[in-house]
Amino acid sequence: LIKDPSLAWKDAKKLLSSDPQWINCEQTLDKEDKDNVFSQHMANLQRKNRDLFFRLLDECDEINPGLRWKYAKRIIRKDTVFEKVQFVDKKREEEYANWKEVRLAPIKQGFKELLKESTFITPKSKKVVQENPAHFDEIVKHLEVDSRYQAMSLIPDRRREIIEAYLEYMDKKDTP
């Protein structure tokens, strides 16, 4: 009977008041138990909605984690599953951001592992880059042959930030 995950308990009680099963439960459950059952039901609905939304995003070839929500929304709005996902637009946008983070986390982690494995980046690299900015391009040339670098093409600005942060880390590591 209750299928909208954004429905408040107060509104749900109004809908349930005409349901014979609810009338039976109302007599057997105390207030706390009813609240718990409702909360569990709503959490289950939200999880199912999120899973459905993530599946929709995963199955759409035109959408990748580097795409902004306003563009992704234009693409998936055409899909009939989009309307089945019972989120208000703001919640859809939040869940899209969550999906992006979930999908980008292993990509970022792989890239960070690549940086750690790189013998070309040393504790002196930051100073060399400061003295000669072209050295940064040399670092990139050494990294770009690896698929973990290429996977970060979805978020090139973030890729650069991670490299710069790693150079900073290596510099501090060298400082006594």
Secondary structure, DSSP 8 states (H G I E B T S, - for coil): ----TT--HHHHHHHHTT-HHHHHHHHHS-HHHHHHHHHHHHHHHHHHHHHHHHHHHHH-TT--TTS-HHHHHHHHTTSHHHHHS---HHHHHHHHHHHHHHHHHHHHHHHHHHHHH-SS--TTHHHHHHH-THHHHHHHHHHTTSHHHHHGGGSHHHHHHHHHHHHHHHHHHH--
